[in-house]
């Protein structure tokens, strides 16, 4: 029965990751066609994100109304605080991309992995084994080799990148902590935060986009094809948002960052296949290193889980002899036979 539960959980884990990778990569491809000058030149990225959350909020509203999901209580101030952090992340990333070179933008995205590690250590006291740390370094190096090209930075761009890194890292950590704190599912949490984010982004988005592109949303000439790609983008974003909350809730913000770079690898490959993007030997080498790092990371996390599962809780009145015998048992140097660590029998 227990092995069946483990298999079911493993299938769910793979399904969550597959959903996130497929929806994210598909969303990037759809947005590339929608926003590129050779496509439909819809350059209003922040407003588009507002449309995404509108669709997500609508799906959440329908789900609650039909009884498919139940609304759980989360204080309004927590939802507002989270939405502010999340919207700061979106705006910061857009500004960072505009003000910095693509190379520095990629470096800033890569730096989120160690920043998330440090923030989780500060906020939650989380520790990481040396195996996990090595795997993280390998992934960062691999993705850096295949994506980072020219690196140019200025003061404004640097400040925007710092704000984007900190807010994005905090947002992803908060997704997991809010789910645990209020025992709320990923979609239930998303359906409560999405309306706030949608409203704020639709109000502020056009102004941010005008600052970024110098173009007004009202002056954009919508075509049926552009409208179709906006709907497609919104639909894919729903799956992307749900799977992000689902993955972080099931795993951690660090795992989401590390394994999420599989999307970067997929985007590079699909860009080469679909858009004739150049793929050099450096890119291929970097992708191979990154994938190797992800495999090592997955193994390291699983090894840490197995190590943690061997830990047996001690009684409050445990003696030094109990501790010594427990250490011997964990190390495998002595079998634990008739020593009772969890409780004391009454004779």
Buried (B, 14 or more C-beta within 10 A) or exposed (E): EEEEEEEEEEEEBEEBBEBBBBBBBBBBBBBBBBBEEEBBBBBBBBBBBBBBBBBBBBBBEEBBEEEEBEEEEBEEEBBEEBBBBBBBBBBBBBBBBBBBBBBBBBBBBBBBBBBBBEBBEEEEEBEBEEBBBBBBBBBBBBBBBBBBEEEEBEEEBBBBBBBBBBBBBBBBBBBBBBBEEBEBBBBBBBBBBBBBBBBBBBEBBBEBBBEBBEBEBEEBEEEEEBEEBBEBBBBBBBBBBBBBBBBBBBBBBBBBBBBBBBBBBBBBBBBBEEEEEEBEEEBBEBBBBBBBBBEBBBEBBEEBEEEEEEEEEEEEEBEEEBEEBBEBBBEEEBEEEEEEBEEEEEE
